[in-house]
Amino acid sequence: QVQLIESGGGLVQAGGSLTLSCTAVGLSFEWYTMAWFRQDPEKERELVAAIGRNGESRGTYYADSVKSRFTISRTNSENTMYLQMNSLKPEDTAVYYCAARFAPISTTADEYIYWGQGTQVTISS
């Protein structure tokens, strides 16, 4: 059974930092594109960042709203993906979801087949 287990969410002040982690269980992690999506109750789920499999030409993707502030990375030997979030803003407040896809990076949520339960990130102004 595949599980994606997120951790690291919380409440921080604007300008602060958080690091989210996603550990995968039950899949061959290195063969999966991994991604972070986020959703707040009034918006659709949006792709924040994604990291492809080794050797793919499109190695990473960032939404324009997080470029230069967020960094996505993965450690295949530990089946874990990270999202380092700096200079956080109130508009980054959302539930952040980890997702996996057995194909190159896609910006479409429906194309990811495995999902975590989500972790809440709240940024106070």
Salt bridges, closest charged atoms under 4 A:
GLU46 OE2 - ARG38 NE 2.63
GLU56 OE2 - ARG53 NH2 2.65
ASP64 OD1 - LYS67 NZ 3.16
ASP92 OD1 - ARG38 NH1 2.93
ASP92 OD2 - ARG69 NH1 2.77
GLU111 OE1 - ARG101 NH2 3.07
